[in-house]
Amino acid sequence: MTAEALVLRRRDEALRWLLGGLALARLGGRGGADVLSGAAWLVRAVDELAALPPPGVIADLGHLLTSSSRWRSPVDEAPYFGDERLQKALGAYQDHVLDRLLADPRLDEAADAVARLPVAARPAAVARLAAALIERTGLRGTVVSPAVARGLTARRGDELVSAGRTALHEDGALSSRLAAGYEALVRAAQGTRQLLGEREVFVLEHLEVLGSAARRVAVEQIVEAAEVLGQGLPRRFRRISARRGQAPTALVDDSLYPTGGFSSVVNTGSLENLVTSELVYMEDGADIDLFDLRYVEGELLYYMRDESAFVRRRHEIVFVFAPALAALRTKDEGLPWQRGVLALGLVLLVIRRLVEALGHEALAIEVLFARGDQGEPVLREEQELMALLLSDERERGLAQVGETPGVAEVLEAMSPRGQRARRALTDVVVFGAASDLRAPAGVAAMAIDEAAPVLSWSGADRHAVVTERDVEDDALAAWQGAALELLQSMV
């Protein structure tokens, strides 16, 4: 709750605000069932949010997430309650908030995620989206007692409709207060770049798995960090020449990809490759037809398949987090998140951009978390979060998340003499304290002892990309520059 949040301490005042606000919902019907659904979403939002937007906003968000008719039905005109200011504020709210959400392609993804949730979990999803809207816009919100909100669900739907309209007609102060709330939301939305982002969609897709509020916050921060670090980075990178040549991929690895095609037509082959036009020589009722004769004489035509090998560059990329990361869960002045959150967000960003840029290669990405000196899993929480964040890439077989006994074992396997380096182009990035980063040639070391990370390569087989950013006094820009250097060096 921000310092400017409006607190409604009187029970009757808070109740009228809730009832009148529900009556102003712009989406859905005006019947009792729709208002009762809005009340259920509102109750859950009061439990989870420190301060609320106007209640009609929560009802509209619930309709956007749960109604299949949001694209087919036009937005209803708001009923007139005799307050010109309120009417004007509702029109601006529709233009600058609802229409922006309706035009956002992420809304479909969010609605699909909510549709897969059990019915009992959907109010929590609506509350989560309302909380994200407040966080993104910085809206001050209004505070009411949860007990007052819970009393709404004990009433009938038609009673809620009647009580809300009566409150708006009779209480001029209520109309002014709600109008001020909508005006504040519109001003905040106008200054917000996007109202719905990847982090909200991800949280809704994994709402049941995330469980605790602490885990949801951690995931949201990592995804948000990846979004912020990716701002300003180019969508495409100039390809650099291969550092170790081409490594042919075994045919068994490419069973999901086409290998060759039909190169010519011949007189020998299997029936699966028979040219379909040969079937015209079949005659119904004939003991021996022209098709049989052509088959015996070897004159039927078959497609011949080109069995050339499908060669792609095998590229293995490994991100290793040293145990020292556990001691670097520090939030520095001037940075919006902890260093550990920034490091995980940077890796998430780099992996997703690499999948986009190197999808034509035999790409294999690993994110490994080293155990402590005694073999204890000191980074178990970070490992579970990354496994969740990379669930799509893991299902596609592009990424793996796991543990490793230590950083040295990974570096040995990926060294020029190691087995993996002999069969594929390899890239290794190690995150940790500068004093612990002792890596062989060609390995990137990301030291995060300070607010601004230091990215360096221990060998001379590649050079860091020189960015145009002035990062001396801007730690966040230093993180963005490190992301750009890693992407450019691997592509």
N, C-alpha and C positions, 0 to 999 in steps of 0.2 A: 504494500500500500504506500503510495507516494504521500508526501507531506500535504499536497494540495487536494487530496481526495475528499469528497463531500461525504460526511457521515450523517445519516438519518437516524437519530436516536429514538424518536418517538415512534411507537408501534403503529399508530394510525397513519402517520405521515409516510412511513416506509411501506405500509400495505397499499396505500393509494398510489404510490410511485410504481410499485410492482404491477398492480392491476391496470392502471392507466397505460403503463409502458407496453404491456402485452397487447392491449387493444390497438396499438400503433404498428403492429407487425405488417410489413408490406407484402410478404410472400405467403402463399397458402390461402386457405379459405378463412372466412370469418365465423365459422361455426364453432360450437362448443368443443368438438373433438380436437380441432386444430389448436385452439387456445389451451386446452388441457395438455396437449403434447408440449406446447411451448412452456407451460408451467413446470412440467417434469424436467425439461432441459434447464430451465432457470434455477430450479432447486439444486441441481448438480453443480451448476456454475457458481452459485453462492457458496457451496461447500469447498470448491477448489480455488476460487479467485479471491484475492484480497479486496478488490474493488471491481464493480460491474460497469459495463457500458449500459446504455438505455435497454430495458428488458426486451423491447421489440427487436433489437439487433440480435440478441441470442436466439429468439424465435426464428428470425430470418436465416441465421446461420444453420440452425437445425433443419430447416426446410431445404436449404441448399445441399446439405450433406445426405439427407435421407429421402427426399422426394424424387421420384423418377420423372416427374412432370415439370421440373424447373426450367427445361428448355422449351417445352411446348406451350406452357401457359404464360401469358404476359403478366407483368407485375401489376398487381391490383392498384387501383387508385386509392389513396388513403382517404378514409372518411373525414368529413369536415366537422371540426369541433368548435368552430367559431374563433379560432386563434390564427390570425394570418402569419404570425411569426413561426408558429409550429408547422403550419402547412408549408411554408417556404423552406424550413429546415429539413422537413421530410423529403421534399423534392431534391434538395442538394445532396442528401444522404443517398437517395437512389442513384443519382448521377455519378457521385464520386466514390461510393463504397460498393453498392450492390452491383452496378453495371460493370465495375472493374473486376469484381469477383466472378461474375458470370462470363466475362470475356477471358478469364485466365485459364489456359489449358490444364493447369495443375488441379483445378477444381474437379475435373472428371476423375483424376487419379485419387483425390481425396475421397470423393463420393464412392468410388469402387472399393476403397479400403474400408470405409465404414459399412458398406453393404455386406462385407465378409465377416463383420463382427457379430457376435450374438446380440439379440435385441436389447438385453439388459446392459450391454456395454456401450451402446450408442449415445446415451446422454453424456457419458464421460468423454466421448470423442467430440461432441458439440462443445462441452466446456473447455476442452483442450484447444480447440480452434478459437474460441472466444478469448482465452488467455493469450494465445499467440497474437491475435489482432491488437490487444491492448499493449503487449510488449513491443510490437513493431511500430505502432503509432505513437506510443508514449502517452496514451490517453489517461487522464487522472482518475476517472471512474467515480462510482458512488458506492458507499458501504452501507449495507443493511444487515440486520440480524438474520442468521440462518433459520432461526425458529419461525420468524414471520414468513419466510419464503416457503418453508415446509407446510405451513398451513394452507397454501394454495391448492395442493393436490388433494386435500380433504373435501374440496368443494366440487360441485358439478360444473361441467364445462359451460353450460348456458348461464349459470350464475356468475362465472368469471367474466363472461362477455358483458353481461348487463352491468356488473359492478364497475368494470373498467370504463365503459362509456359514460356512466353516471359520474364517476370521479373526474373525468376530463371536462364534462360539460359544467360541473358545479364548482370546480376548484381552479381558479385562474392561476394561482401560484404553481400548481402542479403542471399545467401546460407550459408555463414559462420555464420551469426547471427542466422538463423533458426537452423543450426546444433548445435550451442552453446545452444539454448533453449531446444532442444531435449536431449542433453547430460545432462543438468542440471536437467531435469525432471527425466531421468533415474537414476541419482545418488540419487536424493531425494526419488524416489520410492524404490530403493534398501534398503534405511534406514528406510522405513515405514513398520510397521507390517502388516497393512491391508489397502487397497485402498478404500474399500467400506464397510461401517458399518451399524449398525441398525439405527443410527440417520438419515442417508441419506434416507434409505428406508422409515422410518416413515414420514419424511418431504414430500417425494414424494407422499406417500399415502394420506396425508392430506394437500396437497399444497393449494387447494381452501379454505379449512376451516381456515388455519392458517392466511391467509390474510396479515397482516402487516409484515414488515421485523423484527420488534422488537419481535413479537410473534414467528416467525420462529427461531430467534436466541435463545430465551428462551427455546423453545422445544428442539432444538439441544443440548444446554448445559446440560439440564436435562438428556437426553438420553445418552449423552457422559459421564456425571458423573456416571450414572448407569453402563455403560460399564467399566469405569476405576475402580470403586469400586468393581466390580465383578471379576476383574482380580486376579488370584491367589486363589480365593475361590474354595473349592471342589464342584464338581457337585453333589455329594451325601453326605448326612449327616447321622450319626449314630442315629437310632431312640432311643428316651428315653422313659422310661415307662410312661404310662398314669398317670396324676396327680389326676384325679377325676373319673377314670373308664370309662366305655362305656355308651354312650347315644344313644338308638335306634332311628333311623330316621323314621318318620311317612311314611306310604306307599305312601301317596299322594305326598310327596316330591320326590319320586323316580319314577315318571311316565315315565321318560326318560331312565330308567335303567331296565335291566331284573331282575325280582324277581322270582326265582325258575325256574323250567323247567318241562319236562314230566318225571314222576317217575315210571310209570308202565302202563300196558294195562289192561283194564277192559271191562265189558259188558254193562256199562251204561255211558251215556255222551251225549254231544251235537254233531250235525253234523259237527261243526267246528273242533272237535277233532277226527273225524272218521279216522281210519287207512286206508290209501288210497288203500291198497291191497284188501280191502273188495269190491271195485268197480268191481272186476272181476266177481262177481256173478250176475251182471246185464246182461239180455239177451234182445237183440233187438227184438221187435215185440211180445214178450210174455206178456199176460195179467197179469200173476203172475209169477215172476221169483224167483230164489233162494235168491236174495238179499232181496226181500220183505218178504219171509218166515223167513229168519234169523233176519230181523228187528222185525217182530211180535213176534218171539220166544225169542227175547232178546239175540241173539247169535252174533250180530255184535260186532266188537272190536273197542274200543275207547282208545285214550291216556288219562291218568289221569295226570293232572297238579299238580306239587308240589307247594302248596300255602304258603310255608314258608316265613316268614318276612325277608326282606332284611335289615340287620342291619349294619349301618355305624356310625362311631363316628361323632357326630355333633361338628364342630369346628368353633367358631366365633372369628375373629381377627379384632380389631379396632385400627386404627392409628388416633390420635387426634393432631391437630396443635393448640396450644394456640395462642391467639391474639398477644402475645409478639413476635411472629415470624416476624411481620411486622416491628418491630424495629431492627431486626437482619439481615436485607438485607445488609450485610457487606461483602466486599471482603478483606480477610486477606492476609498478606504477606506470600508467600510460597504456597498458595492454588490457583488453576487455576480458581475457580468459587466462587461466593458468598455462604455464609452459607445456605441461603434459597434454592439455587439451589442444593447444596449438600444434604440437608435434603430431598428434593423432589426426587432427584436421588436415594438416599438410600432406600426410601419407594418403589419406582418403582422397584428397584432391588429385594428387599425382597419379594414383592408381586409376582413377576414373578417366583422367585425360589420356593416360597411356593406353587404356583399353580402346578408347576412341581412335587414337592415332596409329596404333600398332595392331589393329584387329586382323590385318592380313598376315601377320607372323604367327608362328607357333609359340604363343606367348604363355609363360608360366610365371606367376607372381606369388611370392610367399611373404608373409608378415610373421616374424618370429620374435618371441619374447624370451630373453635369456633368464635362467633361474639364478638364484643367489649363490653365494659361496658354499652354503650347506645344502644346495639342491632344492631350496624352498622356492615356490612360485610367487615371487614378490610382485609380479605384475599381472596377477590373475584377473583383476577387475578390468584393466586395460585390454587384456586379451579377449575377454568376453564381449566387451563393447565393440572391438574391431571385428570380431566374428559376426556380430549382429549387423554392423554397418555394411559389411561386405557380403551379406547373405546372397544377393543376386549374382555377384561375380563368382562366388563359391559354387552356386548351383550350376553355373555355366562352365565350370571347370577351369576358370581363368585364374583364380586366386585361392590360396590356402592360408589359414591362420593356425599357428601352433606354438609350441615351446621348443626351446633348444637348451642343452646343458650349459652352454656358454657361447660367448661371441667368438672365441678362438676356434671352436669346432666348425662354425659356419664359414669363417674366413679360410680355413684349411681346405674345406670342400670346394670353395669358389675360387681358390687361388689358381694361377696359371698352370700349376702342376696337378691340380685336383681333377677328379674325373668329370665333374660337371662342366668345368671350364673347357675341357677338351671336346665336349660334344655340343656346346652351345655358346652363343654370345651371352656373357654374364655381366650383370650390374649389381653392386652391393652398396647399400647405404646403411651406416651404423649411427644410431642416435645415442648420445650419452654425454658424460662429462669429458672435457678436453683431456684431462689427465689419464683417462681410461681408454682413449681412442688410439690404439697402436695397430694400424692396419697395413697389410701389404699393398704393393703398387696397384693402382686402378680402383681402389675402394674409396667411396665417398664417406667422409666423416662429418657428421653434423653435431657440433658441440653446442649444447644449450645450457651452459653454466650461467650465462647472463641473459638479460631480457632479449637482446638481439642475438640470434644464432650465428654461428660461424661455420660456413660450409667450405670444406677443403678436400682435395684429393691427395692421397699419400704418394701417388706415383705421378709420372709425367706423361702418361700415354694419352691424356686428354687435358683440356684446359677449361677452367670455369668460364662461363659466359659472363661477359661484362655487361651489367645492366645499366640502364640510364637513370636509375633511382638514386637519390641521395639518401642513404640509409644511416648516416652517422647519428642523427638525432631522432630517428623514427624507427622504433623497434618493430612495429607492425610491418612497415615497408621492408625491413630486413627479412622478415619471414616470407613476404611475397617475393622478394628477390631470390631467396633460396629456392622457393618452389619453381620459379622460372628457370633457374640454373639447372635444377635436377631434370626438369622436363626436357630442356633443350639438349642436355648432354645424353639423355637416353634415346631420344628420337633421332 
